Amino acid sequence: MNRINPLYIGLSLVVLLSFISYKLNMVTNEYDVAKSEYKETLALANELKSLKNVYGDKKRVKKSLQKILNHSSLRVSEINKSFTKSTLKIDAKTIDVKALNFLMGKLLNGTYQITNIKIKKLSDLRVSLELEIKW
Amino acid sequence: MQFNKKLPTIFLDSNSEYELVDSKVNIVLSPSLYWVKKISLPVKSVRDTLKLLPSIFEDILPDGNYSYYAYKNGDEFIVFAYNDKFILDTISQKGISLSNISNIYFAQTEITNLESAIKIDEKQSIYIKDDILILIPCCWIEEKSELDFSDIKHSKHKITIHQFGHIVETKSLYKIGAILVVMILLLSSEYFITSYKSSNIISAKDEIFQNYKLKSTTFQNKALLKKYKNIDTLQTKIREYISYILKLKLQKAERISFISFKNKKMLISFSGVSKSREDVIKKTLTSKGINFKVKPTKDGMKIEVSL
């Protein structure tokens, strides 16, 4: 008759079941949090990567601006350009409207961080221009 | 270790009196505590016999939950029915602790070689008739010896009393136990799978930091993203507003004489614009959702837009 009381075995099983349920609940919550953090991080990383490529890629921005400024349409214009470590300043006392249209078309359609614009009409065909682009 | 230790044996009968027992004992059940039959059945194994016993005893047993036992004796079976609760109650009434009971046997299987009746108390004797041990009143037989278990060699036919058999059937207990075990196994495997998935997703998240060359904390990355988003919003607005301004349908004498943008402020000067045309331009800009201030100038107006 030295048998273990089945009630004790049942109770132990119930306690074990409750413990495992509790642990499972904890680990499920952890998993849900980890999953949502993963999704959030991935979305953030993708968004950050694309915005960084647009505004944070200094080499690309600088190279592309140099290409625009060396274009044949702007060669005849007297445009003063000064590159610093993080900016490009463009200054033209007088510039042809066609050249302005070309330049502004390229800059406004491209993804450049324009921080300063000043365009003043001098005559029907000429304007003065000041521009600053940051990267 | 009880293997070589001979334990005292008690003959348990509901009418007998006992001294309180503190040591381990074996118990031999009196015929008053069980029902026994000698039967021939068309089955070969004891296992098959046990299945038939509830219906065999059905007519003679009072209401209650019973357990059954059987063994083969030649071509016949000796079959038993007993009420666990009644035996437990009797053990309890006699002051014997369940933890002190080593094994329980039927008197039928333990007392086999009786030449005459044996007296078990002042009123009752036991006697073997047609291979069945029966309980008889003392007065039936005069020559009788005393019951002595000092040299008893117990048979292999010991039984187990189900302490909760009267509350829940053994089968149900096994079923409940099995269900609990299955649930434990399922939940355990679910736990390990979820833990594994969780650790995988944490490593995948760390890999994102490496692959995308992110800053070490999410806070830093969020701040950086916010900075770039602000830049993007502002740059989109500049382009959007310039586009609106350049698309304005101006009349012959009307000109845009100045456009500037600095520190989130855009200034546009119009020349040759009459008062009525000013209203048209303002209306057009308002319809585009642009918030602006208007300042009149000598030959037109100046619009200030905050981005």
HADDOCK unambig.tbl for C-alpha pairs under 7 A between the chains (distance, minus, plus):
assign (segid A and resid 1 and name CA) (segid B and resid 98 and name CA) 6.32 0.50 0.50
assign (segid A and resid 1 and name CA) (segid B and resid 99 and name CA) 6.59 0.50 0.50
assign (segid A and resid 1 and name CA) (segid B and resid 101 and name CA) 5.41 0.50 0.50
assign (segid A and resid 1 and name CA) (segid B and resid 102 and name CA) 5.56 0.50 0.50
assign (segid A and resid 1 and name CA) (segid B and resid 103 and name CA) 6.06 0.50 0.50
assign (segid A and resid 1 and name CA) (segid B and resid 160 and name CA) 6.74 0.50 0.50
assign (segid A and resid 2 and name CA) (segid B and resid 99 and name CA) 5.69 0.50 0.50
assign (segid A and resid 2 and name CA) (segid B and resid 101 and name CA) 7.00 0.50 0.50
assign (segid A and resid 2 and name CA) (segid B and resid 102 and name CA) 6.61 0.50 0.50
assign (segid A and resid 10 and name CA) (segid B and resid 177 and name CA) 6.52 0.50 0.50
assign (segid A and resid 13 and name CA) (segid B and resid 180 and name CA) 6.47 0.50 0.50
assign (segid A and resid 17 and name CA) (segid B and resid 184 and name CA) 5.43 0.50 0.50
assign (segid A and resid 20 and name CA) (segid B and resid 187 and name CA) 6.61 0.50 0.50
assign (segid A and resid 20 and name CA) (segid B and resid 188 and name CA) 6.52 0.50 0.50
assign (segid A and resid 21 and name CA) (segid B and resid 187 and name CA) 6.72 0.50 0.50
assign (segid A and resid 24 and name CA) (segid B and resid 191 and name CA) 5.00 0.50 0.50
assign (segid A and resid 27 and name CA) (segid B and resid 191 and name CA) 6.99 0.50 0.50
assign (segid A and resid 27 and name CA) (segid B and resid 194 and name CA) 6.66 0.50 0.50
assign (segid A and resid 27 and name CA) (segid B and resid 195 and name CA) 6.18 0.50 0.50
assign (segid A and resid 28 and name CA) (segid B and resid 194 and name CA) 6.41 0.50 0.50
assign (segid A and resid 31 and name CA) (segid B and resid 194 and name CA) 6.84 0.50 0.50
assign (segid A and resid 31 and name CA) (segid B and resid 198 and name CA) 4.72 0.50 0.50
assign (segid A and resid 34 and name CA) (segid B and resid 198 and name CA) 6.61 0.50 0.50
assign (segid A and resid 34 and name CA) (segid B and resid 201 and name CA) 6.54 0.50 0.50
assign (segid A and resid 34 and name CA) (segid B and resid 202 and name CA) 6.28 0.50 0.50
assign (segid A and resid 35 and name CA) (segid B and resid 201 and name CA) 6.54 0.50 0.50
assign (segid A and resid 38 and name CA) (segid B and resid 201 and name CA) 6.91 0.50 0.50
assign (segid A and resid 38 and name CA) (segid B and resid 205 and name CA) 5.29 0.50 0.50
assign (segid A and resid 42 and name CA) (segid B and resid 208 and name CA) 6.76 0.50 0.50
assign (segid A and resid 45 and name CA) (segid B and resid 212 and name CA) 6.37 0.50 0.50
assign (segid A and resid 48 and name CA) (segid B and resid 225 and name CA) 5.52 0.50 0.50
assign (segid A and resid 51 and name CA) (segid B and resid 228 and name CA) 6.25 0.50 0.50
assign (segid A and resid 108 and name CA) (segid B and resid 239 and name CA) 6.13 0.50 0.50
assign (segid A and resid 113 and name CA) (segid B and resid 235 and name CA) 6.43 0.50 0.50
assign (segid A and resid 114 and name CA) (segid B and resid 235 and name CA) 6.99 0.50 0.50
assign (segid A and resid 115 and name CA) (segid B and resid 262 and name CA) 6.21 0.50 0.50
assign (segid A and resid 116 and name CA) (segid B and resid 261 and name CA) 5.39 0.50 0.50
assign (segid A and resid 116 and name CA) (segid B and resid 262 and name CA) 4.89 0.50 0.50
assign (segid A and resid 117 and name CA) (segid B and resid 260 and name CA) 5.00 0.50 0.50
assign (segid A and resid 117 and name CA) (segid B and resid 261 and name CA) 4.90 0.50 0.50
assign (segid A and resid 117 and name CA) (segid B and resid 262 and name CA) 6.75 0.50 0.50
assign (segid A and resid 118 and name CA) (segid B and resid 259 and name CA) 5.82 0.50 0.50
assign (segid A and resid 118 and name CA) (segid B and resid 260 and name CA) 4.21 0.50 0.50
assign (segid A and resid 118 and name CA) (segid B and resid 261 and name CA) 6.53 0.50 0.50
assign (segid A and resid 119 and name CA) (segid B and resid 258 and name CA) 5.65 0.50 0.50
assign (segid A and resid 119 and name CA) (segid B and resid 259 and name CA) 5.16 0.50 0.50
assign (segid A and resid 119 and name CA) (segid B and resid 260 and name CA) 6.18 0.50 0.50
assign (segid A and resid 120 and name CA) (segid B and resid 257 and name CA) 5.97 0.50 0.50
assign (segid A and resid 120 and name CA) (segid B and resid 258 and name CA) 4.55 0.50 0.50
assign (segid A and resid 120 and name CA) (segid B and resid 259 and name CA) 6.59 0.50 0.50
assign (segid A and resid 121 and name CA) (segid B and resid 257 and name CA) 4.96 0.50 0.50
assign (segid A and resid 121 and name CA) (segid B and resid 258 and name CA) 6.12 0.50 0.50
